[in-house]
Amino acid sequence: MSTTPPAAYRPTDRTVPTRSRERASYDREVVHSVLDAGYVCHLGFVRDGRPVVLPTLYARVGEQVYVHGSTGSRPLRTAGRAEDAGLPVCLTVTHVDGLVLARSAFHHSINYRSAMLHGDAYAVTDHDERTMALDAIVDHIVPGRADDSRRANAKELAKTAVLRLAIEEVSVKTRTGGPGDEPEDLELPYWTGVVPVAPVYGAPVPADDLAPGVEPPGYLPAG
Amino acid sequence: MSTTPPAAYRPTDRTVPTRSRERASYDREVVHSVLDAGYVCHLGFVRDGRPVVLPTLYARVGEQVYVHGSTGSRPLRTAGRAEDAGLPVCLTVTHVDGLVLARSAFHHSINYRSAMLHGDAYAVTDHDERTMALDAIVDHIVPGRADDSRRANAKELAKTAVLRLAIEEVSVKTRTGGPGDEPEDLELPYWTGVVPVAPVYGAPVPADDLAPGVEPPGYLPAG
């Protein structure tokens, strides 16, 4: 982890798409930016020979992605038993940026950024790495929050499993811009263009049991 | 498909969570509402013994979910060869509704609704079902759009694979409400509550090649 990572990840058979190759990027900064823009990933693993896709929180720290969960949850239990062997996973993060309305149904699409990581996830057992990862997951949702909350105690840590996945085999797929209609469709009478979409955060809603006068902290998204 | 579906789906070993069981629902209307609220799913399948999680567009029609893709893409190619056998998949749809900030890091969470379907996906070969499914996918993104665009021609249909997954083995997990701090943490000085989040649609951006004077149709999300 002390070596300088390359400017781009090496494409592999799994990360080179069979089509729309121009949409794929292996650039390190692009991969990091897509991972850093989200906090919910979809984690895929195989159980009894069949796929499972679980939404879960994550954080990137350098060239690692961490996910956490209850030690009672299935993927974490599976991986917790696999400290040495690792759990084969595919971790996908997707941001939807727009609805693309072409004149033809066929060319309808969405604008998006999606990172797909392949690899083996390992249970993190080192105490310092575990607490660092849990801080990172909290700070990934709301930067600055880890320092402004009570950190996990020993009992809570014992209930929490943390998995680590190295960012090595990864690609980002991106679609941007307007519709790509066929030349023979340009005279059709349909409206065509893009409807932008983005997550918008509302005003913070205080908990029922929050003491009066405690103001929302400045690190929260502006409501 | 002509029988009346039950009011709830039958829980199975795969759809009963090992923890937080109170968050799980098998209610048919709940499942439908979570599926209908989105248009991007994360489709998991197994390739060479390892998981793959692909973001893709989908639509629900009755008790079926349809996804489509290029006949050149890997999962569709795999399933296209498996008309009889089916492709084991897990299709997950997740909506994030809020960031839950507790006083303790441990109780940080997100409010969300997530549907997880397990089953075997089959390539759809019937022409009428294929065109119906493609209409449904376009209308799922923007209701009313399928009738207001040029439908796929024979050449485009030949390039498009459609998969069908029956809604049978499914659960919805939901978290709502405020943080659930421990009683001994209630006096801690940290702000606590929920930051709501939702996708917001912007004003439609016309394509560069759209003729002047073509107004955005009324079925678009209000920008």
Interface residues (C-beta under 8 A of the other chain):
Chain A: R14 P17 T18 R19 Y39 V40 H42 L43 G44 F45 V46 R47 G49 R50 P51 V52 V53 L54 P55 L57 S70 G72 S73 R74 R77 P88 V89 C90 L91 T92 T94 V96 L99 L101 A102 R103 S104 A105 F106 H108 I110 Y112 S114 M116 H118 L134 D135 V138 I141 V142 R145 A146 D148 S149 R150 R151 A152 N153 E156 T160 G178 P179 D181 D185 L186 L188 P189 Y190 W191 T192 G193 V194 V195 P196 V197 A198 P199 V200 Y201 G202 A203 P204 V205 P206 A207 D208 D209 L210 V214 E215 P216 P217 L220 P221 G223
Chain B: R14 P17 T18 R19 Y39 V40 H42 L43 G44 F45 V46 R47 G49 R50 P51 V52 V53 L54 P55 L57 S70 G72 S73 R74 R77 P88 V89 C90 L91 T92 T94 V96 G98 L99 L101 A102 R103 S104 A105 F106 H108 I110 Y112 S114 M116 H118 L134 D135 V138 I141 V142 R145 A146 D148 S149 R150 R151 A152 N153 E156 T160 G178 P179 D181 D185 L186 L188 P189 Y190 W191 T192 G193 V194 V195 P196 V197 A198 P199 V200 Y201 G202 A203 P204 V205 P206 A207 D208 D209 L210 V214 E215 P216 P217 L220 P221 G223
